[in-house]
Structure formats: C-alpha cells, structure tokens
Amino acid sequence: MMDYDLSKALKLGTLSGFIVAVVFSFLMAAVLLLMRKARSARTEKSKPESTITHKHENGMLDKTFILLMDRVIALEVLVHSVIDQKLGNIKHGDKDKRTITVYAPEHTIDISITQLTDHTSEVKIKANTYSPSVKKIINYTKMKESSFLNY
C-alpha cells in the first residue's frame, strides 16, 4: 500500500493549483487582448466622421458638422473664430436662420446654423473654393466646443 502524507498532498495541491491559475491567467489575458484589438479595429471601420465633406465639380466645398451647443452660442463661437483669426470680413445674414457670410479677398464662405435639439446644432459651411480658412474655422469651433463641454 501507498503511504499518504497530508503535508505533501497539500503542498502538491497548492503547487498544482498555482500553476493552473497562472496558465489560465495568461490564456485569459491573451484572449482579452485579441478581443480588444478586434473590437477597436471594428469600431474604427464603423465610426462615422464628425465632419462630412462634399466637393463639387466647380470647386465649391461643403462641410457639415454637429456641435453640442445651441445655435445662439454656436453663432457667437463662429463669429469669434473668424474675428480672432482675422479670416475676413463678416456680414451677418438672416438672424432667424443664423447665417453668416465671410468675405476674404480670395474666397467667400457661407455658414448656416440650424438647431437640431435644444442643445445641439448643425453647422453647414460652404466655400466657393477650397481654403485653409474653412479648416481653421472648424478647428477653432471644435476646440471651443470641447472647452464648453468641460466647463
């Protein structure tokens, strides 16, 4: 007959349990890492762009994006983005429709703001030619929206 020693059995059980736990942890970490990579790759493919760009044959440029602020504040932010960056002269359009026209020597930019909900608005920017001013306006506005949300 075999002679069993309780202390040896406990040590052997503890050691085998520890080894199984370590191997299981490594396997789970690898599986979770692969799932995370696959999910982030899938999310990147399906993520909609926050800015939609349309270029027309005649050189006109249309950009549309959504801001998480009401249209009165969005109008003020857009006006200040043009003034602070000295992008051109501003002519206000219809106050009810919240439209702005920016005149610069090489281009004209039309900006219209429509309210989607109480706290979101859609901004449409139309330029007669591609201009870095459009990108500057969008970047400035998005930066102010971010600081507005953090406040």
C-alpha positions as CSV (number, residue, x, y, z in Angstrom):
1,M,0.0,0.0,0.0
2,M,0.9,3.5,-0.6
3,D,1.7,5.8,2.3
4,Y,0.0,9.2,2.0
5,D,1.4,12.2,3.8
6,L,-1.1,15.0,4.3
7,S,1.5,17.8,4.2
8,K,2.9,16.5,0.9
9,A,-0.6,16.3,-0.6
10,L,-1.4,19.9,0.5
11,K,1.9,21.2,-1.0
12,L,1.3,19.3,-4.2
13,G,-2.3,20.5,-4.4
14,T,-1.3,24.1,-3.7
15,L,1.5,24.0,-6.3
16,S,-0.7,22.4,-9.0
17,G,-3.4,25.0,-8.3
18,F,-1.0,27.8,-8.5
19,I,0.4,26.6,-11.9
20,V,-3.1,26.1,-13.3
21,A,-4.1,29.6,-12.1
22,V,-1.0,31.2,-13.8
23,V,-1.6,29.3,-17.1
24,F,-5.3,30.2,-17.0
25,S,-4.5,33.9,-16.3
26,F,-2.1,34.0,-19.3
27,L,-4.6,32.4,-21.6
28,M,-7.4,34.8,-20.5
29,A,-5.1,37.8,-20.9
30,A,-4.3,36.7,-24.4
31,V,-7.9,36.2,-25.3
32,L,-9.0,39.6,-23.9
33,L,-6.1,41.3,-25.7
34,L,-7.2,39.7,-29.0
35,M,-10.9,40.6,-28.4
36,R,-9.9,44.2,-27.6
37,K,-7.9,44.6,-30.8
38,A,-10.6,43.1,-32.9
39,R,-13.3,45.4,-31.3
40,S,-11.2,48.5,-31.8
41,A,-10.5,47.7,-35.4
42,R,-14.2,47.1,-36.0
43,T,-15.1,50.3,-34.2
44,E,-12.6,52.3,-36.4
45,K,-14.2,50.9,-39.6
46,S,-17.8,51.7,-38.5
47,K,-17.1,55.1,-36.8
48,P,-18.9,57.9,-38.7
49,E,-16.9,61.0,-39.5
50,S,-17.8,64.0,-37.4
51,T,-17.3,66.3,-40.5
52,I,-18.8,65.4,-43.8
53,T,-17.1,67.0,-46.8
54,H,-18.6,67.4,-50.3
55,K,-16.5,68.8,-53.2
56,H,-18.4,69.9,-56.3
57,E,-17.1,69.9,-59.8
58,N,-16.9,73.7,-60.0
59,G,-14.5,73.8,-57.0
60,M,-17.1,74.6,-54.3
61,L,-16.6,73.0,-50.9
62,D,-19.4,71.9,-48.5
63,K,-18.7,70.8,-44.9
64,T,-21.3,69.8,-42.3
65,F,-20.8,69.0,-38.7
66,I,-22.7,68.9,-35.4
67,L,-22.0,71.0,-32.3
68,L,-23.1,70.2,-28.8
69,M,-24.3,73.7,-28.1
70,D,-27.4,75.7,-29.0
71,R,-27.4,77.7,-32.2
72,V,-27.1,81.1,-30.5
73,I,-23.9,80.1,-28.8
74,A,-22.7,78.3,-31.9
75,L,-23.2,81.6,-33.9
76,E,-21.2,83.5,-31.3
77,V,-18.4,81.0,-31.4
78,L,-18.3,81.0,-35.2
79,V,-18.2,84.8,-35.3
80,H,-15.4,84.9,-32.8
81,S,-13.5,82.2,-34.7
82,V,-13.5,84.5,-37.8
83,I,-12.7,87.6,-35.8
84,D,-9.9,86.1,-33.6
85,Q,-8.1,84.5,-36.5
86,K,-8.7,87.5,-38.9
87,L,-10.0,85.4,-41.7
88,G,-12.1,88.0,-43.4
89,N,-15.0,90.5,-43.1
90,I,-18.2,89.2,-41.6
91,K,-21.6,90.0,-43.0
92,H,-24.5,88.7,-40.9
93,G,-27.4,87.2,-42.8
94,D,-30.8,86.3,-41.5
95,K,-30.9,86.2,-37.7
96,D,-33.7,83.7,-37.6
97,K,-31.8,81.3,-39.9
98,R,-28.5,82.1,-38.2
99,T,-26.4,82.6,-41.3
100,I,-23.1,84.3,-41.7
101,T,-21.1,85.3,-44.8
102,V,-17.4,85.8,-44.6
103,Y,-15.7,87.8,-47.3
104,A,-12.0,87.5,-47.9
105,P,-10.0,88.6,-51.0
106,E,-9.6,85.1,-52.4
107,H,-12.8,83.3,-51.2
108,T,-16.3,83.6,-49.8
109,I,-17.5,81.4,-47.0
110,D,-21.2,80.9,-46.2
111,I,-22.0,79.5,-42.8
112,S,-25.5,78.4,-41.7
113,I,-26.6,77.0,-38.4
114,T,-29.7,75.0,-37.8
115,Q,-30.9,73.8,-34.4
116,L,-31.4,70.0,-34.1
117,T,-32.4,69.8,-30.4
118,D,-32.3,72.3,-27.5
119,H,-28.6,71.7,-27.0
120,T,-27.3,70.6,-30.4
121,S,-26.9,72.4,-33.7
122,E,-25.8,71.6,-37.2
123,V,-23.3,73.8,-39.0
124,K,-23.0,73.9,-42.7
125,I,-20.0,75.7,-44.3
126,K,-20.0,76.4,-48.0
127,A,-16.9,77.9,-49.6
128,N,-16.6,78.9,-53.3
129,T,-13.0,77.4,-53.3
130,Y,-11.0,75.2,-51.0
131,S,-9.5,77.4,-48.4
132,P,-7.5,76.7,-45.2
133,S,-9.8,79.2,-43.5
134,V,-12.6,76.6,-43.5
135,K,-10.3,74.2,-41.6
136,K,-9.3,76.9,-39.2
137,I,-12.9,77.8,-38.5
138,I,-13.8,74.2,-37.9
139,N,-10.8,73.5,-35.6
140,Y,-11.4,76.7,-33.6
141,T,-15.1,75.9,-33.2
142,K,-14.4,72.3,-32.1
143,M,-11.8,73.5,-29.6
144,K,-14.3,75.9,-28.1
145,E,-17.0,73.2,-28.0
146,S,-14.6,71.0,-26.1
147,S,-13.8,73.7,-23.6
148,F,-17.5,74.5,-23.4
149,L,-18.3,70.8,-22.5
150,N,-15.5,70.7,-19.9
151,Y,-16.9,73.8,-18.2
